[in-house]
Amino acid sequence: MSAVLIEINHSSTLKKYIHTVASKNNVDGVTQKERFIEEIESYLKYYPQTEHVDIYLCDLNGHLRGKRIDISCLKNLMKGCYFPLSIYAMSLDGKVVEETGLGKYIGEPDHLCEPVLGTLKPHALEPETTAQLLLTMKDDHGKDCVYEPRNVLKKIFHQLQLQNYHPCIAAEVEFYLHCLSEAGDVEDTMSQCFDINSSDHYQHILNEIETTAKRQGIQITGIVSESSSGQYEINLQHTTDLLTLCDQIMLLKRTIKQIAHKHGLRANFLAKPDMHKAGSGMHFHMSLLDQNQLNIFSSSHGNIADALLKAVSGLLLLMPDSMAILAPNLNSFRRFKCGHHVPLEASWELNNRNVAIRIPCSDQENQRLEYRVAGADCNPYLAVATILIGTMHGLTHQLTLPPPAHQLKLKSEHVLLPTEQMQALSLLKNNTCLTEYLGKAFVELWCTVKQVEYQSVYSQITAMEKSWDI
């Protein structure tokens, strides 16, 4: 939904640090190692009391895994450090899925991990003494590890850029703040959609989230109360640096969880934490720029641009088979129920929140599409990757665009989205286009981990079953 902006100013020191890092990362003729050393020196200039650094990787489920090191070890990271490859074979409960063949079967091998430039940021709760840094993994030949979600997006993003297409994307992330009682139960607090005059018990927490995000270089353009009590949406600034956008989403989710816990709350990014309330999505707004930085989704004639319609056609064609990525676990599919503006079929429309791809109200210069399928529990690197794949497929193939949602259709023309995880995984495995772009090895890994996760939940007998009088 639209956002209500909460303004908080940068400190002058923070502005200088962010500008310094951005400048360093754009200097040609400087090696990665030299840039990393300069980044460390710039950071410590503004945070001289730093004692520890949390270094981490982002796994398949968007869970951050790593360790805390002493600040004296930070410069040594320019040579890299090692983490086990099995990090990318972990399920939602943190266990290595041995069926992937990446665990004990091959001896839990370590792989070289290198720092991602520009990701040295202050810790949410201990900014003066603790930093955090994102890593990326290499394979045995020094190339990007094909199992790392960030590297999957990096490869697809590069392919699109080689064709002189430069996507510009903004993200909207929904979540719940739950107050925990002394017994550990979730207690509801009342809030109203778009009401900026209501007394929100969590306003000071939202302000702290925004202040901390800006300290970390994340530009939040708005925070809004959503349709259900305790549900919020945070909007991130649009950018053509899609890897950084996803890095920031992951960092922001960690920050929100940490600040919520500090105040005795739980930040919940489940797609459907309560069957009686609205689910939480992760929506992406995308325009597409050419080599001259002009938006090819814009039209000077008041009509929808051909390029925008071609992109929509590709996104809709691949959408059902992309659901295994966009809805990554059993709970994700609970969100796809009637009501609460959740799409149930591959559909598009102007100014309609019930469809999968919405063309929002906009002036012609800023025409864009909104991709509304992914849940808040998705891995943002993979969700954006699937959007890029669909866009590229539509632009490079002559596809038939389905009529907009409001037009009458034959029953056979309705393309329903899968409503069950195993069905979605089967569709993904059999889609040659998605497999080609994502990589066969990655798709096999993803499906194996997700099948084991599904089985682990499905094999548990619920309290309701036990109560049946049979």
C-alpha positions as CSV (number, residue, x, y, z in Angstrom):
1,M,0.0,0.0,0.0
2,S,1.0,3.6,-0.2
3,A,3.3,4.8,2.5
4,V,3.2,7.5,5.2
5,L,6.7,8.9,5.5
6,I,8.4,9.3,8.8
7,E,11.2,11.8,8.5
8,I,14.4,11.4,10.5
9,N,17.5,13.3,9.6
10,H,21.0,11.9,9.2
11,S,23.7,13.0,11.5
12,S,26.4,14.9,9.8
13,T,28.9,12.2,10.8
14,L,26.8,9.5,9.3
15,K,26.3,11.3,6.1
16,K,30.1,11.7,5.7
17,Y,30.7,8.0,6.3
18,I,28.0,6.9,3.8
19,H,29.3,9.3,1.2
20,T,32.9,8.2,1.8
21,V,32.0,4.5,1.3
22,A,30.0,5.2,-1.8
23,S,32.9,7.2,-3.3
24,K,35.5,4.6,-2.5
25,N,33.4,1.8,-4.2
26,N,33.3,3.8,-7.4
27,V,37.0,4.4,-7.9
28,D,38.4,2.7,-11.0
29,G,41.9,1.1,-11.0
30,V,41.7,0.1,-7.3
31,T,41.8,-3.6,-6.3
32,Q,39.0,-5.2,-4.2
33,K,41.5,-5.7,-1.4
34,E,42.6,-2.0,-1.4
35,R,39.0,-0.9,-1.4
36,F,38.2,-3.1,1.5
37,I,41.1,-1.7,3.5
38,E,39.9,1.8,2.7
39,E,36.4,0.9,3.8
40,I,37.6,-0.4,7.1
41,E,39.7,2.7,7.7
42,S,36.7,5.0,6.8
43,Y,34.4,3.0,9.1
44,L,36.8,3.0,12.1
45,K,37.3,6.8,11.7
46,Y,33.6,7.3,12.6
47,Y,33.3,4.3,14.9
48,P,36.7,4.1,16.6
49,Q,35.5,2.1,19.6
50,T,34.5,-0.9,17.5
51,E,35.5,-4.1,19.3
52,H,33.7,-6.9,17.3
53,V,32.3,-7.6,13.9
54,D,29.5,-10.0,13.0
55,I,30.4,-11.6,9.7
56,Y,27.6,-13.6,7.9
57,L,26.3,-15.3,4.8
58,C,22.6,-15.4,3.7
59,D,21.4,-19.0,3.3
60,L,18.6,-20.4,1.1
61,N,15.8,-19.3,3.6
62,G,17.2,-15.8,4.1
63,H,18.6,-16.8,7.5
64,L,21.9,-15.0,8.3
65,R,24.6,-17.5,9.4
66,G,28.1,-16.6,10.6
67,K,30.1,-15.7,13.6
68,R,31.5,-12.8,15.7
69,I,35.2,-11.9,15.3
70,D,37.5,-9.5,17.1
71,I,38.1,-6.2,15.4
72,S,41.8,-7.0,15.2
73,C,40.9,-9.8,12.7
74,L,38.9,-7.6,10.3
75,K,41.8,-6.6,8.0
76,N,42.8,-10.2,7.6
77,L,39.4,-10.8,5.9
78,M,40.8,-9.2,2.8
79,K,42.4,-12.6,2.3
80,G,39.1,-14.3,2.9
81,C,37.8,-16.7,5.6
82,Y,36.2,-20.1,5.5
83,F,32.7,-21.4,6.1
84,P,31.2,-24.8,5.2
85,L,29.4,-25.2,2.0
86,S,26.6,-27.0,3.9
87,I,25.4,-23.6,5.0
88,Y,23.4,-23.6,1.7
89,A,22.0,-27.0,2.5
90,M,20.3,-26.0,5.8
91,S,16.6,-26.2,6.4
92,L,14.4,-23.8,8.3
93,D,15.2,-25.5,11.6
94,G,19.0,-25.0,11.0
95,K,19.8,-28.7,10.2
96,V,21.9,-29.7,7.3
97,V,19.7,-31.7,4.8
98,E,22.0,-34.7,4.0
99,E,19.9,-35.6,1.0
100,T,21.5,-32.7,-0.8
101,G,24.9,-34.4,-0.8
102,L,26.6,-31.2,0.6
103,G,27.0,-32.4,4.2
104,K,28.6,-35.3,5.8
105,Y,28.7,-37.3,2.6
106,I,31.4,-35.1,1.2
107,G,33.0,-34.3,4.6
108,E,31.5,-30.9,5.3
109,P,34.1,-29.0,3.2
110,D,34.9,-25.4,3.8
111,H,34.9,-22.8,1.0
112,L,36.6,-19.5,0.8
113,C,34.3,-16.5,1.6
114,E,35.2,-12.9,0.8
115,P,33.7,-9.6,2.2
116,V,31.1,-7.8,0.1
117,L,32.3,-4.2,-0.4
118,G,30.0,-1.6,1.0
119,T,28.4,-3.8,3.6
120,L,30.4,-2.9,6.7
121,K,27.7,-1.4,8.8
122,P,27.1,-0.7,12.5
123,H,25.2,-3.2,14.6
124,A,21.6,-2.2,15.4
125,L,21.8,-2.4,19.2
126,E,25.6,-1.8,19.7
127,P,26.6,0.6,16.9
128,E,29.6,2.1,18.8
129,T,31.2,-1.2,19.6
130,T,30.0,-3.8,17.1
131,A,29.9,-3.8,13.3
132,Q,28.5,-6.3,10.8
133,L,29.7,-7.5,7.4
134,L,28.2,-9.5,4.6
135,L,30.3,-12.3,3.0
136,T,30.0,-14.1,-0.3
137,M,31.2,-17.7,-1.0
138,K,33.5,-19.0,-3.8
139,D,33.7,-22.4,-5.3
140,D,36.8,-24.6,-5.6
141,H,37.9,-22.7,-8.6
142,G,37.5,-19.2,-7.1
143,K,34.3,-18.5,-9.0
144,D,31.0,-17.5,-7.4
145,C,29.4,-20.4,-5.5
146,V,26.3,-21.5,-7.6
147,Y,24.3,-22.4,-4.4
148,E,24.5,-18.9,-2.9
149,P,21.2,-17.0,-3.6
150,R,23.1,-13.7,-3.9
151,N,25.3,-15.2,-6.6
152,V,22.2,-16.5,-8.5
153,L,20.8,-13.0,-8.6
154,K,24.2,-11.6,-9.5
155,K,24.4,-13.8,-12.6
156,I,20.9,-13.1,-13.9
157,F,21.2,-9.4,-13.2
158,H,24.5,-9.3,-15.3
159,Q,22.8,-11.1,-18.2
160,L,20.0,-8.5,-18.3
161,Q,22.6,-5.7,-18.2
162,L,24.5,-7.2,-21.1
163,Q,21.3,-6.6,-23.2
164,N,21.3,-2.9,-22.1
165,Y,18.4,-3.4,-19.7
166,H,18.8,-1.8,-16.3
167,P,15.9,-2.7,-13.9
168,C,15.1,-0.1,-11.2
169,I,13.4,-1.7,-8.2
170,A,11.9,-0.6,-4.9
171,A,10.7,-3.0,-2.2
172,E,7.8,-3.0,0.2
173,V,8.2,-5.4,3.2
174,E,5.3,-6.3,5.5
175,F,5.6,-7.7,9.0
176,Y,3.8,-8.0,12.4
177,L,5.0,-6.7,15.7
178,H,3.6,-9.0,18.5
179,C,3.7,-8.1,22.2
180,L,4.5,-11.2,24.2
181,S,2.8,-11.7,27.5
182,E,4.7,-13.1,30.5
183,A,3.4,-16.5,29.5
184,G,4.9,-16.1,26.1
185,D,1.5,-15.7,24.3
186,V,1.0,-13.1,21.6
187,E,-1.1,-10.2,22.6
188,D,-2.9,-8.0,20.1
189,T,-2.6,-4.2,19.9
190,M,-5.1,-2.1,18.0
191,S,-4.0,-0.1,15.0
192,Q,-5.9,1.1,11.9
193,C,-4.9,1.1,8.3
194,F,-3.4,4.5,7.2
195,D,-4.5,6.2,10.4
196,I,-1.7,8.7,11.3
197,N,-3.7,10.2,14.2
198,S,-4.3,7.1,16.2
199,S,-2.2,6.4,19.3
200,D,0.2,3.7,18.2
201,H,1.9,1.9,21.0
202,Y,4.8,1.0,18.7
203,Q,5.5,4.4,17.2
204,H,8.7,4.9,19.2
205,I,9.9,1.5,18.0
206,L,9.2,2.4,14.4
207,N,11.1,5.6,14.8
208,E,14.0,3.6,16.3
209,I,14.0,1.2,13.3
210,E,14.2,4.1,10.9
211,T,16.9,5.9,12.8
212,T,19.0,2.7,12.9
213,A,18.3,1.9,9.2
214,K,19.6,5.3,8.2
215,R,22.7,4.8,10.4
216,Q,23.3,1.6,8.3
217,G,22.8,3.5,5.0
218,I,19.3,2.1,4.3
219,Q,16.9,4.7,2.9
220,I,13.4,4.1,4.1
221,T,10.9,6.1,2.2
222,G,7.9,5.3,4.3
223,I,6.3,3.3,7.1
224,V,2.6,2.6,7.2
225,S,0.1,0.8,9.5
226,E,-1.4,-2.0,7.4
227,S,-4.8,-3.5,7.3
228,S,-4.5,-5.8,10.4
229,S,-3.7,-4.7,13.9
230,G,0.0,-4.8,14.6
231,Q,0.9,-5.1,10.9
232,Y,3.3,-2.7,9.2
233,E,4.9,-2.1,5.9
234,I,8.3,-0.5,5.3
235,N,9.2,0.9,1.9
236,L,12.7,1.0,0.6
237,Q,14.0,3.5,-2.0
238,H,14.1,2.4,-5.6
239,T,17.5,1.7,-7.1
240,T,19.3,0.1,-10.0
241,D,21.8,-1.6,-7.6
242,L,19.7,-4.7,-7.1
243,L,22.3,-6.6,-5.1
244,T,22.5,-3.8,-2.6
245,L,18.7,-3.6,-2.4
246,C,18.5,-7.2,-1.4
247,D,21.5,-6.9,1.0
248,Q,19.6,-4.0,2.7
249,I,16.4,-6.0,2.9
250,M,18.2,-8.8,4.8
251,L,20.0,-6.3,7.1
252,L,16.8,-4.5,7.7
253,K,14.9,-7.7,8.7
254,R,17.7,-8.4,11.2
255,T,17.6,-4.9,12.5
256,I,13.8,-5.0,13.0
257,K,14.0,-8.3,14.8
258,Q,16.7,-7.0,17.1
259,I,15.0,-3.8,18.0
260,A,11.7,-5.6,18.6
261,H,13.3,-8.1,20.9
262,K,15.0,-5.2,22.8
263,H,11.5,-3.9,23.6
264,G,10.0,-7.3,24.5
265,L,8.3,-7.8,21.2
266,R,8.5,-10.3,18.4
267,A,8.9,-9.1,14.8
268,N,7.2,-11.7,12.6
269,F,7.9,-12.1,8.9
270,L,5.8,-15.3,8.4
271,A,3.6,-15.1,5.3
272,K,0.6,-16.0,7.4
273,P,1.1,-15.8,11.1
274,D,-2.6,-15.8,11.9
275,M,-5.3,-17.4,9.7
276,H,-7.8,-14.7,10.8
277,K,-5.6,-11.8,9.7
278,A,-4.0,-10.5,6.5
279,G,-0.8,-12.2,5.4
280,S,2.5,-10.4,4.9
281,G,3.9,-9.9,1.5
282,M,7.1,-8.6,-0.1
283,H,6.1,-6.5,-3.1
284,F,8.5,-5.1,-5.7
285,H,8.0,-2.1,-7.9
286,M,10.0,-2.2,-11.1
287,S,10.7,0.2,-14.0
288,L,13.2,-0.6,-16.7
289,L,15.9,1.7,-18.0
290,D,17.9,1.6,-21.2
291,Q,21.6,2.4,-21.7
292,N,20.7,6.2,-21.6
293,Q,18.9,5.8,-18.3
294,L,15.5,6.4,-19.9
295,N,12.5,4.4,-18.6
296,I,11.4,2.2,-21.5
297,F,8.2,1.4,-19.5
298,S,7.1,5.0,-20.1
299,S,4.9,6.0,-23.0
300,S,4.4,9.5,-24.4
301,H,1.0,8.7,-25.9
302,G,-0.9,8.0,-22.6
303,N,-1.0,4.3,-23.4
304,I,0.8,1.4,-21.7
305,A,4.3,1.0,-23.3
306,D,4.9,-2.1,-25.4
307,A,8.0,-2.9,-23.4
308,L,5.9,-2.9,-20.2
309,L,3.3,-5.2,-21.7
310,K,6.0,-7.6,-23.0
311,A,7.6,-7.8,-19.6
312,V,4.2,-8.5,-18.0
313,S,3.6,-11.3,-20.5
314,G,6.8,-13.0,-19.5
315,L,6.2,-12.6,-15.8
316,L,2.7,-14.1,-16.1
317,L,3.9,-17.0,-18.2
318,L,6.5,-18.1,-15.6
319,M,4.6,-17.1,-12.5
320,P,2.9,-20.4,-11.6
321,D,6.2,-22.3,-12.0
322,S,8.0,-19.6,-9.9
323,M,5.8,-20.1,-6.9
324,A,8.2,-22.6,-5.3
325,I,10.6,-19.7,-4.9
326,L,8.1,-16.9,-4.1
327,A,6.3,-19.1,-1.5
328,P,9.2,-21.0,0.0
329,N,7.5,-23.1,2.7
330,L,4.3,-24.7,3.8
331,N,3.1,-21.6,5.7
332,S,3.7,-19.4,2.7
333,F,0.8,-21.1,0.8
334,R,-1.6,-20.3,3.7
335,R,-1.5,-16.6,2.6
336,F,-3.1,-17.4,-0.8
337,K,-6.7,-17.2,0.3
338,C,-9.6,-15.1,-0.9
339,G,-9.5,-11.6,0.6
340,H,-6.7,-9.3,1.8
341,H,-5.6,-8.4,-1.8
342,V,-3.7,-11.6,-2.4
343,P,-3.5,-12.9,-6.0
344,L,-4.8,-16.4,-6.7
345,E,-4.1,-16.5,-10.4
346,A,-1.5,-15.1,-12.9
347,S,-3.3,-11.9,-13.6
348,W,-2.6,-8.2,-14.3
349,E,-4.6,-5.0,-14.2
350,L,-4.3,-1.2,-13.9
351,N,-4.7,0.1,-10.4
352,N,-6.1,-3.1,-8.9
353,R,-4.6,-4.6,-5.7
354,N,-6.3,-8.0,-6.2
355,V,-4.1,-9.0,-9.1
356,A,-0.6,-10.5,-9.3
357,I,0.9,-7.7,-11.3
358,R,-0.5,-4.2,-10.8
359,I,0.2,-1.2,-13.0
360,P,0.0,1.6,-10.3
361,C,-1.2,5.1,-10.8
362,S,1.8,7.1,-12.1
363,D,2.8,9.9,-14.5
364,Q,4.1,8.6,-17.8
365,E,7.7,9.2,-16.9
366,N,7.6,6.9,-13.9
367,Q,5.5,4.1,-15.3
368,R,6.2,0.8,-13.6
369,L,4.8,-2.6,-12.6
370,E,4.2,-3.9,-9.1
371,Y,4.9,-7.6,-8.5
372,R,2.6,-8.7,-5.7
373,V,3.1,-12.4,-5.3
374,A,6.1,-13.0,-3.0
375,G,5.6,-13.4,0.7
376,A,7.5,-11.6,3.4
377,D,9.2,-14.9,4.1
378,C,10.8,-15.2,0.7
379,N,14.5,-14.9,0.0
380,P,14.7,-11.4,-1.7
381,Y,17.7,-12.4,-3.9
382,L,15.7,-15.3,-5.3
383,A,12.4,-13.4,-5.6
384,V,14.1,-10.5,-7.6
385,A,15.9,-13.1,-9.7
386,T,12.6,-14.7,-10.7
387,I,11.2,-11.2,-11.6
388,L,14.3,-10.6,-13.8
389,I,13.9,-14.0,-15.5
390,G,10.3,-13.3,-16.3
391,T,11.1,-9.8,-17.6
392,M,13.9,-11.0,-19.8
393,H,11.8,-13.9,-21.2
394,G,9.0,-11.5,-22.1
395,L,11.3,-9.0,-23.7
396,T,13.0,-11.6,-25.8
397,H,10.0,-13.7,-26.9
398,Q,6.8,-13.0,-28.8
399,L,4.3,-14.0,-26.1
400,T,0.5,-13.6,-25.9
401,L,-0.5,-11.2,-23.2
402,P,-3.6,-12.4,-21.3
403,P,-6.5,-9.9,-21.1
404,P,-6.5,-7.7,-18.0
405,A,-8.3,-9.1,-15.0
406,H,-11.5,-7.1,-15.4
407,Q,-12.3,-8.5,-18.8
408,L,-14.5,-11.6,-19.1
409,K,-12.5,-14.8,-19.8
410,L,-13.3,-18.3,-20.6
411,K,-12.7,-20.8,-17.8
412,S,-9.7,-22.2,-19.6
413,E,-8.1,-18.7,-19.8
414,H,-7.8,-18.4,-16.0
415,V,-4.3,-19.5,-15.0
416,L,-4.5,-20.4,-11.3
417,L,-1.4,-20.3,-9.1
418,P,-0.5,-23.5,-7.3
419,T,-1.9,-23.7,-3.8
420,E,0.3,-26.4,-2.4
421,Q,4.0,-26.6,-1.9
422,M,4.7,-30.0,-3.5
423,Q,2.8,-29.0,-6.6
424,A,4.8,-25.8,-6.9
425,L,8.1,-27.7,-6.5
426,S,7.1,-30.1,-9.3
427,L,6.3,-27.2,-11.6
428,L,9.7,-25.6,-10.9
429,K,11.6,-28.8,-11.5
430,N,10.0,-29.2,-14.9
431,N,10.4,-25.7,-16.1
432,T,13.4,-25.6,-18.5
433,C,13.5,-21.8,-18.7
434,L,13.7,-21.2,-14.9
435,T,16.2,-24.1,-14.5
436,E,18.4,-22.6,-17.2
437,Y,18.6,-19.2,-15.6
438,L,18.7,-20.3,-11.9
439,G,21.1,-23.2,-12.7
440,K,20.3,-26.9,-12.6
441,A,22.4,-27.5,-9.5
442,F,20.7,-24.7,-7.6
443,V,17.2,-25.9,-8.6
444,E,18.0,-29.5,-7.5
445,L,19.4,-28.2,-4.2
446,W,16.3,-25.9,-3.6
447,C,13.8,-28.7,-4.3
448,T,15.6,-31.2,-2.2
449,V,15.8,-28.9,0.9
450,K,12.2,-27.8,0.4
451,Q,10.8,-31.3,0.1
452,V,12.6,-32.3,3.4
453,E,11.2,-29.2,5.1
454,Y,7.7,-30.0,3.9
455,Q,7.9,-33.6,5.0
456,S,9.2,-32.7,8.5
457,V,6.1,-30.5,9.0
458,Y,3.7,-32.9,7.3
459,S,4.9,-35.9,9.4
460,Q,3.8,-34.2,12.7
461,I,0.4,-35.1,14.0
462,T,-1.6,-31.9,15.0
463,A,-3.5,-31.5,18.3
464,M,-6.7,-31.2,16.2
465,E,-6.1,-34.7,14.7
466,K,-5.5,-36.2,18.2
467,S,-8.8,-34.7,19.4
468,W,-10.9,-36.4,16.7
469,D,-13.4,-38.8,18.0
470,I,-12.8,-41.7,15.7
